[in-house]
Amino acid sequence: MNSLFPLGQMVITATARISVHPADVQLAIGRHARGDWGDLDTDDKAANDAAILELTRVFSAYHDRNGTKFYVITEHDRSLTTILLPEDY
């Protein structure tokens, strides 16, 4: 996978693990790593583009095939990427 930034350790919350279709988690991770920020507005997408260069947190939002919204967040130091539901945030 071509990634614009390191993802670090990958973790998923318990609620996301049971709620989000696993194949859609994998697709979202790939999109996130390539700079496709999913269901964010223009300002948030621009903030993510800047975050890659500034080494700040990168945040994406997606929906799985059943319509479940979930986030992919890579920490500022690129040590950890978390998949979680909005209620886990």
MIVEX-835910 format. One line per 2 residues: number of its first residue (from 1); for each residue y, z, x of C-alpha. Coordinates in Angstrom, 2 decimals. Example, Ala and Ser with C-alpha at 12.3 -4.5 7.8 and 13.67 -1.06 7.14 Angstrom:
2
1> -4.50/7.80/12.30 | -1.06/7.14/13.67
END
This chain:
89
1> 0.00/0.00/0.00 | 3.45/-0.91/1.33
3> 5.61/2.17/1.02 | 9.36/2.52/1.55
5> 8.92/6.17/2.53 | 6.10/8.64/3.29
7> 4.58/10.32/0.25 | 3.08/13.30/2.06
9> 0.42/15.36/0.33 | -0.27/14.22/-3.23
11> -0.68/16.83/-5.99 | -0.87/16.70/-9.76
13> -0.25/19.55/-12.17 | -3.10/20.68/-14.39
15> -1.35/19.50/-17.54 | -0.63/16.07/-16.08
17> -4.24/15.76/-14.89 | -5.57/16.21/-18.42
19> -2.78/14.32/-20.22 | -2.07/11.18/-18.17
21> -4.55/8.34/-17.83 | -5.80/8.41/-14.20
23> -5.41/4.66/-13.67 | -1.78/4.89/-14.76
25> -1.18/7.72/-12.29 | -2.40/5.46/-9.48
27> -0.24/2.56/-10.68 | 2.81/4.82/-10.88
29> 2.29/6.16/-7.36 | 2.25/2.61/-6.04
31> 5.38/1.69/-8.01 | 7.15/4.85/-6.82
33> 6.27/4.14/-3.19 | 7.57/0.56/-3.47
35> 10.89/1.60/-5.03 | 10.15/0.73/-8.67
37> 11.60/3.87/-10.25 | 10.24/3.22/-13.73
39> 12.11/4.45/-16.79 | 15.34/5.61/-15.15
41> 18.88/4.49/-15.85 | 20.90/2.46/-13.37
43> 22.66/5.47/-11.85 | 19.41/7.35/-11.23
45> 17.81/4.25/-9.70 | 20.79/3.90/-7.36
47> 20.50/7.59/-6.44 | 16.86/7.03/-5.49
49> 17.77/4.01/-3.36 | 20.27/6.21/-1.51
51> 17.75/9.08/-1.30 | 15.44/6.96/0.83
53> 18.12/6.64/3.50 | 19.60/10.12/3.09
55> 16.25/11.92/3.07 | 16.77/13.58/-0.28
57> 14.36/13.98/-3.20 | 13.03/10.81/-4.85
59> 12.33/11.04/-8.59 | 10.65/8.46/-10.86
61> 9.67/8.48/-14.53 | 6.88/6.50/-16.18
63> 4.80/6.31/-19.35 | 1.04/5.89/-19.35
65> -0.87/3.52/-21.64 | -0.89/6.19/-24.38
67> 2.87/6.71/-24.21 | 2.72/10.00/-22.28
69> 5.83/10.43/-20.16 | 5.35/11.75/-16.63
71> 7.28/12.11/-13.41 | 6.53/11.35/-9.77
73> 8.67/13.39/-7.36 | 8.68/13.16/-3.57
75> 10.35/16.06/-1.81 | 13.31/15.55/0.52
77> 11.23/16.16/3.65 | 8.52/13.73/2.43
79> 5.87/16.41/2.80 | 4.79/16.42/-0.85
81> 4.64/14.13/-3.87 | 3.96/15.73/-7.24
83> 2.85/14.11/-10.50 | 3.90/16.22/-13.47
85> 4.84/16.18/-17.13 | 8.43/16.81/-18.23
87> 7.43/20.24/-19.52 | 6.09/21.11/-16.05
89> 9.46/20.39/-14.45
END
